[in-house]
Amino acid sequence: MELDKPIMKTNMLFLIFGLWVMVVAMADKGITVNTSSSSSSRRPKVVNIGALLTVNSVIGRSVKPAIIAAVDDINSNPSILGETHLNLILHDTNCSGFIGTIEALELMEKEVVAAIGPQSSTIAHVISHVVNELQVPLLSFGATDPTLAALQYPYFLRMTQSDYYQMSAIADLVEYFEYKEVIAIFVDDDYGRNGISSLGDSLAKNRAKISYKAAFTPGASETDISELLTEVNLMESRVYVVHVNPDSGLQIFSIAKKLNMMTSDYVWITTDWLLAVLDSQEPPDSDAMGLVQGVLSLRQHTPNSNYKKTFITKWKNIKEKETNSFNSYALYAYDSVFFLAHAIDTFLKSNPKITFSSDPKLKNNNGSHLQLSALQTFDQGQKLLETLLSTNYTGLTGEIRFDPDKNLVHPAYDVLNMGGTGIRTIGYWSNYSGLSVNSPETLYKKPANSSTSAQRLYSVIWPGETSVKPRGWVFPNNGKPLRIVVPYRHSYKEVVTKDVRSPEGVRGYSIDVFDAAVNLLPYPVPRKYILYGDGVRNPSYSNLVAAVAENQIYDAAVGDVTIITNRTRIVDFTQPYMESGLVIVVPVKKSKTSPWAFLQPFTIEMWLVTGGFFLLVGFVVWILEHRLNHEFRGPPSQQIITIFWFSFSTMFFSHRENTVSTLGRLVLLLWLFVVLIINSSYTASLTSILTVQQLTSGIEGLDGMLASNEPIGVQDGSFAYNYLIQELNVAESRIRSLKDSEDYLNALRLGPKLGGVAAIVDELPYIELFMSYTKCEFKIVGQEFTKSGWGFAFQRDSPLALDLSTAILQLSENGELQRIHDKWLASSSCSSKVAEIDVSSLSLSSFWGLFLICGVACFISLSIYFCRVLCQYRRFNPDEEEPHELPEPESARRIERRTFRSTSFKDLIDFYDKKEAEIKEMLKRNRRQVNGHNDSPL
């Protein structure tokens, strides 16, 4: 037997060596060893799933019973997995990234096909690398870090809502309440940092921002948190967004209350961690509620379904639980298990085998005691992952389905307000329609409407038990006054300039307006004025505004800063306190009058036609009135004088002759109307000729200035320089920068031929001051060709801009703004416009319509009159006064009368010269004689 022992040992060594060679050869050929307990093609009886959570935590105390209940419900329901049962292997990560990683590695040794959890985003980042290698899907119910959705983590599936959507909801809340800056208070880990980074991106889309990021380390002491809150309390913003872990979050509000930071001046918004704490208590703890009065918070929205009501009843019957109620994470954890079970069932129907293989890359080297070789790869992990991504399941939390970015569809949150002893729902948020008082389920049936006007929430009870919305900011209580830059002007010092005698160091119209507006604010604004420029030349206002936008030296700009498009892109302006616009000023001279100036209002043609119509109308009226009106009768010389006198006396409406005929009155009425128009026009034109000023250049407005090539003056430092070049395409060589009103005066007086300018382009307030200096020696031509105003400039999103705008409107309404204007800026007595610079004579083209009407009236009246006269003449017998013994036959008399009258024009004139009464009397006698002859017997 002793001899056999060496032989047996030798054989054993050869056997072990042979097995080792086979294993190495198989490994070299990529052959893996199947460690599955069964190679049968039948469905396995048991499938291992893991769970990773911090049991002793706010979320863990709700989630653990929910996961266990879900596994029990699945195993007791054969319609889900049939004969297959789930074996839950739960590991406690103990709220530690290191321990969580170790627990995850130990879990992976136990051939789990998937893992539920973890609840921590920090642990999820580490474990995701492990499951990627081992191809084990990880279904997290609590890791909300948005960066976990990256392609770097293909096996990580988030079964809850991403903080990307939660931060979008908070950004919409901030916009809804019209806040522009917030201070973020967060825990400095992956969960806190990445969540707040997403908040910054969402706020930027709404033109808001995080003014300060107040971070504290996980597990920070009360002293550290107190110092942090004291620091942020000295800052301007009073809107705080708190994004921390549920287990330490209430400590922040406890300290904030001690620091008197829960009053009506503050706005507190939390992420869903607060409701995770309060929902776990039934009813909510009164001490906890006392700390968060007036706080706004979010909760992941879950529909109020019958399935959910059944779970609530089931929860009350669970014995192994540490809380009376549960939070939303318990619902997501419960759904995660059911979602995984349905995916496993689908997977097993197509592939009943579950196998694990050793990974040659995981082996112990250098004598390490880490059992890396115990970690095995799930061979069907990729197939199960694909099944999970394609599964559609409706659970306690609603529809569970992944979009192409592996986020759950239909993200939504409840918007809650803490007040009294309860929690009040004031609305909902969804990425479908934004903020609404209607539940998301009802909105999904309607067309999406996320416009600003459609956003709505119920009223809020704010900290301090007030329904009045806090302003959201105060002037920073850190001893730093508002740094206000003021242009140190060289010209027009009435607007703003340096003042060595004033404590503030500045004075002027703009300063008085700003001080008056600040005095109307409901809070003090300590300020310090800083001069910009050297006072030798006007500073560049564009550079001044850019300095404010840079946010390094200046906080605001006060002065005659014009609001233009380029500047509004980098700073915020208040309501304009002075209307302004660019105008053109040119030199003028008074026209020299001549002794014959009274003839200039009308052209020669106009004079001739007017005189001709005076005579024509007089002659027409004489014709119409001659037979009826004794004032138009008499010797020929007297009648000629009457015609002339009557014609020209109508010019002054002083004619003494009365008209008695209807046609004569009609002609005279129309003519007097024409005379009225002609007199008025003559008077206006003559007045203009005798008083108007004439331009010394050909520029009569903007078009004339652009068409000419003469030099143009602008104020030094004004935006007008760039405006003329960039907007109106004026050649830069034409533009001259002028320092002050003295330069204006000299340049305009010299003119372009002597080295001056033909015109000056500047803002209307400056020009009015300049005109008052020069006593109307110059004139404004054309219209204002820009419409703008002066405002105070602040850094972007500064709340002072809005408050001061309201104050400026108050100054305008109560008349204080006008009083300050009258104090500093004298109104020019000169005409602001020259409406008729070039006065020309009035021509016939302006009046031919009147003359045409009058002429037509004369023609029609004469036609009617002559027709009537001819009819009378036909019935008139010049021999009717001579006796006739035997009257001739009627037919012979008519032939003789027509022949006689046709050859005697003198008789016609004599007939016309007779009075109308005589003609009528003779016609009556003639009619009686004819009737008498007809009655006598033959």
KERO-143100 format. One record per residue (C-alpha): x, y, z; residue in one letter. Coordinates in pm, whole numbers, plus 32768, in hexadecimal, padded with zeros to 4 digits. Layout:
REM KERO-143100
XYZA;...
This chain:
REM KERO-143100
800080008000M;812080EC804BE;81A980A77EEBL;805880F57E4BD;8041824B7EE9K;815182EE7E13P;80B482527CDFI;7F5D82D37D3DM;7FE8842F7D80K;8094842B7C32T;7F5383C37B80N;7E8E84D27C32M;7F8885DB7BC3L;7F7285657A5BF;7DF5856B7A6EL;7DEE86CD7AFCI;7EEA874279F9F;7E1A86AA78E2G;7CDF8754795AL;7D9A889E7973W;7E178878780CV;7CB588317793M;7C2D895E7848V;7D3D8A4177BBV;7D0589B6765DA;7B9189EB7677M;7BC98B4876FAA;7CB68B9475D9D;7BAA8B2274E5K;7AA38BFD758FG;79E58AD57620I;79378B297768T;78CA8A3C7872V;77588A2678B5N;77208A457A29T;75AC8A307A18S;751589327AFDS;744488AD79E3S;747488897872S;730D882E783FS;724688EB773BS;71228909782AR;70CF8A5178DDR;71948A6E7A1EP;70D88A3F7B61K;71858B627C0BV;72158CA67B82V;72F28D797C61N;72C08EEE7C6BI;737D8FE27D47G;7321911B7E06A;740C92307E73L;739293397F63L;73E293EA80A6T;72F093418190V;7312943A82ACN;72B0957181E5S;717896368191V;715F9593803CI;71D9943C80ACG;70D6941B81BFR;6FC3944780BAS;706693887FA0V;70CE92468052K;6F6C91DA80B0P;6EF192387F55A;6FF791607EA6I;6FB590377F8AI;6E3E905F7F56A;6E6D906C7DDEA;6F388F297DDAV;6E368E7B7EB2D;6D1B8EF27DD1D;6DCF8E747C9AI;6E268D227D2DN;6CC28CF47DA4S;6C348D447C4CN;6C888C307B4EP;6BFA8D007A32S;6D348DD47A35I;6E5C8CE27A37L;6DA98B957A3CG;6E708A947AFFE;6F9F8B777B14T;6FD78C2F7C58H;70A48D607CA7L;71AD8D437DB2N;71F68E987E47L;73578ED47EC4I;7361901F7F7FL;749F90D87FDCH;74B7920D80B6D;7599931B8024T;759693CA8178N;7591952780D7C;77009506807CS;779A950C7F25G;78AF94207F8DF;77D293278043I;76D393407F2EG;77D892DE7E2FT;784891B37EFFI;76E191437F32E;76A0915F7DBFA;77CE90847D6EL;775B8F817E69E;76028F867DCDL;76918F4A7C73M;77348E087CF3E;75DC8D717D2EK;75748D4B7BC1E;74658E577BBEV;73CA8EA37A6EV;7378900A7AD2A;738E90F17BFEA;728D91E37C8DI;733493247D00G;740193CC7D79P;735394FE7E0BQ;748F95D07E0ES;750E96747CCES;7672966A7D52T;766994F17D83I;75B494C87C35A;76D7956B7B7FH;77CC946B7C0CV;76EE93397BEEI;769393917A88S;77F693457A20H;77DC91EE7AC8V;7690918F7A26V;7710920578D6N;7829910978F1E;774E8FEF7973L;762390457892Q;752C904F79B1V;741491517986P;73F692487AA4L;729892D37AE5L;72B493FF7BCDS;718294897C7EF;723895AD7D22G;7370961A7C62A;72F7975B7BBDT;744497EC7B4BD;740B985B79DEP;756997EF7971T;7517968079B3L;74529683786DA;7596969F77A9A;75FB959A76A9L;771695457797Q;761F947E786AY;755C939B777BP;74EC92A9788DY;746993B97974F;72EF93E6795DL;724D94FD7A25R;70F8948E7AA1M;70A695E57B2CT;70AC97467A9FQ;71F497EC7A49S;7259992C7AFBD;727099C479A2Y;70F599DB79A1Y;70DE9A397B0FQ;71C89B5F7AD6M;70FD9BC479A5S;6FCB9BCB7A84A;707E9CA77B85I;70F69D907A6FA;6F8D9DB479F9D;6F229E007B5EL;702B9F0F7B76V;6FB59FA47A2EE;6E459F8A7A93Y;6E85A05B7BC9F;6F5EA14C7AFBE;70A6A1187BB1Y;71EBA1427AF6K;72F2A0C77BEBE;73019FA97CE2V;73FF9F277DDBI;74359DAE7DCBA;74769CF87F13I;74E59B947ED1F;75B19A6F7F4CV;77019A5C7EA1D;76F499037E03D;769398797CAED;752398937D02Y;753899FE7D73G;76359A897C7DR;759F99F17B43N;743D9A497BACG;74969BB67BE6I;75569BBE7A9FS;74189B5079F0S;73589C5E7AAEL;74479D677A2BG;740B9CF378C6D;72929CF878F3S;72949E517992L;73699EDB7877A;725B9E75777DK;716B9F56783EN;7262A0767857R;72A1A03579C8A;73D99FC17A7AK;74759F337BB4I;7519A05E7C5BS;75D59F8A7D57Y;76139E177D94K;761F9DC77F05A;76A99C657F29A;76F09B9F8064F;77939A4D808ET;76C6991380D5P;76A298F1824BG;76F89A5F828BA;76DA9AD383F3S;75D69BC58472E;76E29CCE8492T;774A9CA98327D;75E39CC582ADI;75A39DF18390S;76D29EA78304E;76609E5781A1L;75019EE081DAL;758BA0168285T;765EA0558152E;753FA036805CV;7463A10C813AN;754AA23280F4L;7510A2137F7EM;7414A2BE7E9DE;7338A19B7E38S;7234A1177F2AR;71C69FF27E52V;72669EAE7ECAY;725A9D5E7E19V;72B79C447F06V;73329AFE7E6AH;73B29A167F7BV;738698B78003N;7243986B80BDP;72F897FC81F9D;73A2994A8237S;72BB9A3F8185G;71E59AAA82AEL;731E9B168366Q;73429C33826BI;71E99CBA82BBF;72229C94842FS;73569D708416I;72AB9E608322A;71939E95841BK;728C9EE7852DK;732E9FE68443L;71D7A0838405N;71E1A01C8297M;707E9F91828BM;6FD0A0E48284T;6F04A18F8175S;7038A21080BFD;70ACA0B3805DY;704D9FB37F56V;70A99E457F91W;70879D3B7E83I;70F59BD47EB8T;71189AA87DD9T;7057996A7E22D;712F99087F4FW;704A99CE803AL;6F13990C7FD8L;6FD997C87FF9A;700098278167V;6EA198A881AAL;6DE8979A80E6D;6E93969081BAS;6DDF971B82EBQ;6C6B96EA831CE;6C0397EB837FP;6D2998D48335P;6DF699208468D;6D889A6D84FES;6EED9AD28551D;6F5A9A9183EEA;6E319B518362M;6E839C748448G;6FD89C9183A6L;6F5F9CA0823DV;6E359D8E824BQ;6E079E3E80FBG;6F009D608044V;6EBE9CF27EDDL;6F1F9B917E83S;6EF89A877D78L;6E89991F7D85R;6EA298227C6BQ;6D43980D7BE2H;6C9296BD7BF1T;6B2A96987B79P;6A2096587C7EN;69B795047BF1S;690093DE7C8BN;6A44931A7C79Y;6AE794207D55K;69C4941C7E4BK;69EA92A17E66T;6B5B92C87EB4F;6B0C93C87FC5I;6A2792C88068T;6B2F91BB8044K;6C36929D80E1W;6B6A92BA821FK;6B73913E823EN;6CEC91208217I;6D7A90C68367K;6EEE90EA8329E;6EF7926182EBK;6F89938283AEE;6EA9949C8331T;6D3394D1833BN;6D2E954E81D5S;6E08954A80A2F;6E9796417FAAN;6E92963B7E2FS;6FDD957F7E21Y;6F2C94507EB5A;6E3A94557D92L;6F5494677C94Y;700F934D7D44A;6ED592737D46Y;6E9F92B87BD3D;700E926F7B8BS;6FEB910C7C0DV;6EAA90CF7B49F;6F3E916C7A11F;706F90887A30L;6F938F567A69A;6ECA8F96792CH;700C8FCA7868A;70A08E8478F2I;6F648DCC788FD;6F7C8E52772DT;70ED8DFE7727F;70BD8C9877A3L;6FB08C5476A1K;70AB8C8C758CS;71E38C137642N;71A68B347772P;73188B0C77BDK;73C78BED78BBI;753E8BBC78C0T;76698C6B7953F;77D18C5978DFS;791F8CAB7977S;79C68DDF78F4D;7B3A8DA078ABP;7B808F0E78F2K;7B0A8EE07A5AL;7C118E0F7B0BK;7CE08E2F7C46N;7E418EA97C0BN;7F648EE57CF3N;7EC78E1F7E0DG;7D998F067E31S;7C8B8E8D7F1EH;7B788F337E4FL;7AA48E1F7DBCQ;7A8B8EC17C64L;7A798D707BBDS;79308D387C6FA;78918E4C7B9EL;77EB8DB57A6EQ;77548E467936T;75E38E1878F0F;75E98D807796D;74888DEF773BQ;74AC8F4777DAG;74A090037691Q;73678F47762BK;72BE8F947777L;732091027759L;727E91177602E;71469074768ET;7138916F77AAL;715B929576BDL;703C921575E6S;6F5291BB7704T;6E1D928E773DN;6D7892697890Y;6C7793327951T;6CA8932A7AC8G;6C7393F97BFFL;6D31951F7B6AT;6C7F95157A1EG;6D0894B078CEE;6E6C942A78DBI;6F1094447789R;706294C6771DF;70A195CE7614D;71D395BD752EP;72A69669763CD;7243955E773CK;716F96537805N;700F95FE7871L;6EFE9697779AV;6E0F979C7824H;6EE49832793BP;6E0698F77A2AA;6E0E998C7B88Y;6D159A037C8AD;6D519B6B7CFAV;6D169B827E71L;6D039C957F72N;6D469C5480E4M;6C509D0981C2G;6BC29CD3831CG;6BC49B648374T;6B8F9AE48215G;6C0F9ADE80B2I;6B499B8E7FA3R;6B5C9B3C7E30T;6B609C827D6CI;6B979BEB7C15G;6C599AFF7B3BY;6D7F9B0B7A4FW;6DBC9A34791FS;6EA79A5577FDN;6D739A3E7722Y;6CBF9B7B778DS;6D8F9C1C78A1G;6CDD9C9F79D8L;6B6B9C5D79F7S;6A5B9C2B7AFAV;69DF9AFE7A35N;6A7B99A77A66S;6B6C99367953P;6A8C980D78F8E;697C98FA7882T;6A7099D577C3L;6B0198B476FAY;69AF9898764DK;69C49A0275D4K;6AB49AB674EBP;6BF39B227599A;6BF49C8C760DN;6D299CFB76CCS;6D0A9E6E767CS;6D469F667795T;6BDD9FDA7791S;6B619E7677CBA;6C309E407908Q;6B5F9E467A44R;6B749DE67BB3L;6A949E187CDFY;6AF09F217DE0S;6C1B9EEC7EC4V;6C449F278038I;6DA89FAA8054W;6E909FA68181P;6E0DA08D828DG;6CAAA0138245E;6C6FA1188138T;6BC7A0FC7FE7S;6C8EA2247F60V;6D9EA1A97E78K;6EF7A2027F03P;6FC8A2EB7E2FR;70D0A1DD7E23G;71FAA2BA7E61W;727BA3CB7F43V;739BA4B57F2CF;74C7A3E87FA3P;7506A4148115N;767CA3E880F7N;76EAA552810FG;7724A57A7F9AK;766CA6A17EFEP;75EAA69B7D9BL;7705A7067CB6R;7670A7FF7BC1I;773AA8817A9CV;76EBA9E57A2DV;776AAA8178E7P;7852ABA7792AY;77D1AC887815R;7885ADAC7777H;774FAE4376D4S;75E6AE76773DY;763CAE5F78ACK;74D3AEA07908E;7494AD3078BBV;75A4AC987997V;7701ACFC7A01T;77F7AD057B21K;77A4ADD57C54D;78BCAE0F7D4EV;77D2AEB87E46R;76DAAD987E5BS;771AAC737F49P;76BAAB897E30E;77B1AC307D45G;76BCAC4D7C24V;7593AD237BC1R;74A3AD5B7AA2G;7351AD027A16Y;7397AB8A7A01S;7418AB7C7B66I;72E4AC297BF0D;71FDAB3C7B33V;72BAAA0C7BB2F;72BCAA867D1BD;7149AAD47D0CA;70FCA9797C81A;71D3A8CD7D8BV;711DA98C7E9BN;6FD8A8EA7E2AL;705FA7897E5BL;6FE7A6D07F91P;714DA67F7FF7Y;728FA7468019P;7390A73E7F04V;74E9A7AA7F7DP;75A8A8217E50R;76F3A8AB7DE3K;771CA97F7CAAY;7855A9467BDCI;78B1AA3A7AC5L;7902A9AC796FY;79DEAA82788DG;7ACCABA478BFD;79DEACCA7884G;7AB2AD497761V;79E3AC8B7664R;789DABD47685N;78D9AA6276D3P;7870A94C75E9S;771BA8E0765EY;7737A78E75B0S;7872A7437678N;77C5A7BA77B3L;76A3A6C8777EV;7795A5AD772EA;784AA5F17878A;7702A5BF7934V;76BFA47C7878A;7813A3EE78D7E;77A8A3EB7A47N;7901A4347ACEQ;790EA5A27B35I;77B0A6327B05Y;7655A5B77B62D;758CA6BF7AA9A;75A6A7F579CCA;74E8A9367A14V;74E6AA507919G;7473AAAB77C0D;749EA9477740V;73D3A9127605T;7314A7CC75E9I;7378A72B74A0I;7364A5C77423T;74D3A5687446N;74DBA5D975AFR;739DA5217613T;7449A3DC75B4R;754AA3FB76CAI;749AA4C377DDV;733EA5007862D;72ABA65E7849F;71A0A7027919T;706FA7AB788DQ;70E6A8E077C8P;70DAAA19789CY;7116AB007771M;7094AAD7760FE;719EAB0D750AS;71EAAAE8739AG;72E4AB5C7297L;729DACA271E1V;7353AD7970E3I;73B5AEE37128V;741CAFD37015V;7473B147700BP;7368B2376F88V;7350B3A46F21K;722BB4926F03K;71BBB4D86DA0S;71DAB63A6D13K;7090B6D36CAET;705CB7BB6B7ES;6F64B8D86B38P;6EAAB7EC6A4FW;6E8FB6CF6B4BA;6D15B6F26B4CF;6D10B66369EAL;6DD7B52A6A45Q;6CBDB4586AD9P;6C2DB411697EF;6CCFB3BB6835T;6C90B4966703I;6B9AB39A6676E;6AE0B39867BDM;6ACBB51467C4W;6A4AB522665DL;6944B4136687V;68D0B4A767D4T;68ACB604673AG;67FAB575660BG;6700B4BF66E5F;66BDB5FA67AEF;6657B6A9666AL;659FB57865E5L;64CDB551671DV;6481B6C76725G;6412B6BF65BAF;633EB58565EFV;6293B619671EV;6253B75D665AW;61AFB6956543I;60D7B5D46636L;6074B70666FFE;6057B81465EEH;5EE2B7E6659CR;5E77B7B06705L;5F58B88867DFN;5F55BA0567B6H;60B4BA106856E;613AB969671DF;608FBA60662CR;60E4BBB965B0G;61C3BC5664ABP;62C4BB726407P;63E8BC1864B9S;6343BBEC6609Q;62F9BA7E65C2Q;6465BA3C6560I;64D6BAD966A6I;63D5BA076761T;645EB8C866C5I;65C3B919672DF;6563B9956885W;6488B86C68D0F;6590B7766851S;66B1B7E8692BF;65E7B8506A5AS;658CB6E06A8AT;66F9B6A76AE1M;66B7B74F6C30F;6547B6ED6C43F;64F3B8616C39S;6414B8766B02H;62E9B95C6B41R;620FB8E56A1EE;6109B7E76A79N;60B9B6C36996T;5F4BB6736963V;5F4AB560685FS;5F68B3F668C5T;6076B3AA67C4L;613BB4DE6826G;6136B47C6993R;61AAB31B693BL;62D4B39B6874V;632CB4996981L;6319B3946A96L;640DB2AB69E8L;64F2B3CA6992W;6500B4486AF8L;6568B2EB6B65F;6682B2F16A65V;66E8B44C6AD9V;66F2B3D06C44L;67E3B2B76BE8I;68BCB39C6B16I;68CDB4A66C27N;692BB3A86D33S;6A36B30C6C5CS;6AC3B45C6BFDY;6AD6B4CC6D67T;6B82B38B6DDBA;6C7BB38E6CBFS;6CD3B4FA6CECL;6D04B4C86E62T;6DF3B3A86E23S;6EB6B4706D22I;6EE3B5966E0DL;6F3CB4CA6F46T;6FD8B3806ED9V;7145B3266F06Q;720BB2856DF3Q;730CB16F6E0CL;7476B1BB6DC2T;74A7B0526D4BS;73E2AF6B6C6AG;7390AE766D85I;721EAE7D6DCFE;7202AD2F6E84G;728FABD16E9DL;7276AB876D29D;732BACC86CD0G;743EAC7F6DCBM;7475AB1F6D45L;7476AB9A6BDCA;757BACA76C17S;76F1AC7B6C4AN;771DAD966D40E;77B4AD5B6E9BP;76D0AD0D6FC2I;7717AD53712FG;76C4AC677251V;76F9AC8173C7Q;7836ABE4744CD;77EDAA9374F1G;768CAA7C7463S;75FAA94373C6F;759DAA1D729BA;76FCA9EC720AY;76D4A87271E2N;7565A8937189Y;75AEA972705CL;76BEA8896FE0I;7622A7367024Q;74AFA77A6FF6E;74A0A89A6EFDL;75E0A8466E3DN;766EA9A46E5FV;77DDA9B56DFFA;78B9A9CB6F34E;7984AADF6E8ES;7852ABC46E99R;7823ABAE7012I;78C6ACA77101R;78C8AC6E727AS;787FADAF7338L;78CDADDB74A9K;77CEAED67523D;76D3AFE274C4S;77EAB0D67472E;786BAFE4736AD;7706AFC072EBY;76E5B13872C8L;782FB16D7216N;7803B045712AA;76A8B0B170BBL;770DB21C708ER;783EB1C56FC0L;7782B0D56EDEG;7819AFC26E0BP;78D8B0B26D29K;79A2B1416E4AL;79E9AFFB6F00G;78A4AFE66FC3G;7778AF056F92V;7636AF206ECEA;7563AE836FE0A;7578ADE77138I;74D0ACA1719DV;748BAC7A7310D;737EAC147407E;725BAD017437L;7299AD5775AAP;73FAADCE755AY;7382AE91742CI;7278AF4274F9E;7386AFB075ECL;7462B01F74CCF;7345B0E67430M;730AB19A7578S;747BB1F87581Y;747BB287741FT;732CB33E742BK;7299B28A7301C;73B5B2D07213E;738DB16C7192F;7266B094713CK;71FCAF277149I;719AAE9D6FF5V;70D2AD676FACG;704DAC7570ADQ;70F4ABAB71BFE;7178AA7C7105F;71AFA9A27239T;70CDA9657362K;717DA90C74A5S;71B4A9967600G;72A1A9B47725W;72A0A8A6782FG;736FA820794DF;743CA6EA78F7A;7466A5BE79DEF;750AA46C79C0Q;7435A362791CR;7312A2E079EED;7346A3E27AFES;71FFA4077BC0P;724FA5777BFDL;7204A5C27A8FA;709CA54F7AB3L;7062A6017BFFD;70F7A7477B81L;7023A7347A46S;6EEFA72F7B22T;6F79A8537BEAA;6FBBA91D7AADI;6E53A8EA7A40L;6DE3A96B7B93Q;6EBDAAA17B66L;6E1FAADD7A14S;6CBEAAB67A99E;6CE8AB9D7BC4N;6D94ACAF7AF8G;6EE2AC987BADE;6F96AC2E7A6FL;6F21AD6979BBQ;6F86AE427AE0R;70E8ADB77AD8I;70F0ADED7961H;7089AF587983D;7190AF8C7A90K;72B5AF1C79BAW;7251AF26784DL;71C4B06D77CBA;70CAB03E76B4S;7130B0E3756ES;704CB1FC74F9S;70B6B1B87394C;6FD6B0F772ADS;703EAF8E72B7S;6FFBAF657146K;7006B03F7013V;6ED6AFCB6F54A;6F01B0AD6E23E;7068B0FF6DEDI;704DB1446C7AD;6F13B2176C43V;6EADB2226AD4S;6D9BB2E96A24S;6C44B24E6A07L;6BF9B1DF68A5S;6ABEB1A967DEL;6ADAB032680CS;6A69B0596974S;6929B112691CF;68B9B0AB67C2W;67A8AFD36859G;6709B10568FFL;671CB1D067BFF;6687B0B066FBL;655CB09B67E4I;6525B21167D3C;6546B2186659G;6450B0FB6629V;6357B1AB6710A;6376B2EC6641C;6342B23064FBF;620FB1746575I;6175B2B16609S;61ACB37564C5L;611EB25763F5S;5FE2B24964C6I;5FC1B3C264BFY;5FEBB3E76347F;5EF9B2CE6300C;5DF4B38063CCR;5E3AB4CE631FV;5E1EB43561C2L;5CD4B395621DC;5C51B4EB6286Q;5CD8B58D614DY;5C23B4926070R;5AD9B4F9610DR;5B27B66D6105F;5A86B7575FEAN;5B42B8A05FC4P;5A1AB9415F05D;590EB8E65FFFE;58E8BA516071E;5888BACD5F0CE;570EBAC95EAFP;5696B9C85DB8H;5544B9E45D06E;554FB8935C66L;563AB7975D04P;56F7B6BF5C1BE;56D5B54B5C21P;579AB4A25D3BE;586EB3D35C53S;58E0B5035B91A;593BB5BA5CD2R;5A13B49A5D4CR;5AD3B4865C04I;5B07B5FB5C01E;5B73B5FC5D74R;5C70B4E65D49R;5CFEB5865C0FT;5D18B6D75CB1F;5DB2B65A5DF3R;5EAAB5815D41S;5F37B6A95C8BT;5F2EB7AB5DA8S;602BB76D5EC8F;5FF1B8CF5F41K;5E87B8765F98D;5F04B74C6063L;5FF2B82D6124I;5EDFB9296156D;5DFFB81561D2F;5F09B79F62CBY;5F3FB9066342D;5DD6B92463A8K;5D79B8E0650EK;5CEAB7906561E;5BABB82F65E5A;5B6FB8EF64A1E;5B9DB7B563CDI;5AAAB6F364A2K;59A9B80E648FE;59C8B8296313M;59A3B6AE62EFL;5865B6B963BEK;57CAB7D162E6R;582DB71B61A9N;5788B5DD622BR;5643B69A6279R;5639B741611FQ;5668B5F56071V;5556B557613FN;5470B68160F3G;549CB6625F79H;545AB4F15F88N;530DB52F603AD;5285B63F5F46S;5197B5CA5E29P;521AB5D35CC9L;
